[in-house]
């Protein structure tokens, strides 16, 4: 199933075992463009280092990890220490929190230079993440296809993430669904993605 348009009233995109709600653009296009440029220039982007099948890989995709003090994040064999929130990120966080009804304490930012940089099938189910908390994904820049695949039935759902748009993935989505950002030669422009998360504090 392909869903390339959002209704005025966001509905659950997933047919079972999870909740994914696409709000569409939550910033006007001119504001989204301003935010996009500010993120490109103001974030200390660095290549990601991940371990895949026991091999350490340095990605072309750039990342940055922001969060409350002490909230490190470990995934794919890599541990990130949080950078302090910037005024721009705090503004974006407040907007997302209002729409999600959740207080987020961290954010993973990704910079994709073109469509041939993407993400393979995975779930954001690391033990450090609060299991019942949603993940909020903001997109700026190039529009990209985003896909879900059920872990057991193989059912698929895809949508187009517009600039300035918000996608919410709520529990138990990560337990039952994989998601990906498919690579494509058709997209030649930059894209920035921010995924706001809740890291579970020890104890």
Number of C-alpha atoms within 10 A of each C-alpha: 12 13 14 12 12 17 9 8 8 13 13 14 20 21 12 13 13 18 19 22 19 24 18 21 19 17 17 11 15 10 12 19 16 11 20 21 14 12 19 14 10 11 17 12 17 15 15 16 20 17 13 10 7 9 9 13 12 13 13 16 19 18 21 20 24 23 24 15 13 10 21 18 21 14 15 13 12 12 13 16 15 19 19 13 18 13 9 12 18 11 12 16 22 14 13 22 15 10 13 19 9 16 16 22 17 24 27 18 21 22 25 21 18 19 21 16 20 19 14 13 13 15 16 17 13 14 12 16 18 15 18 12 18 25 25 26 21 24 25 28 21 18 18 23 18 20 20 24 19 21 16 8 9 11 14 17 17 19 18 18 27 21 25 24 22 25 21 20 22 19 16 17 24 24 15 16 25 19 22 17 18 16 17 14 9 10 16 13 12 17 22 23 24 23 20 25 22 22 22 14 11 6 3
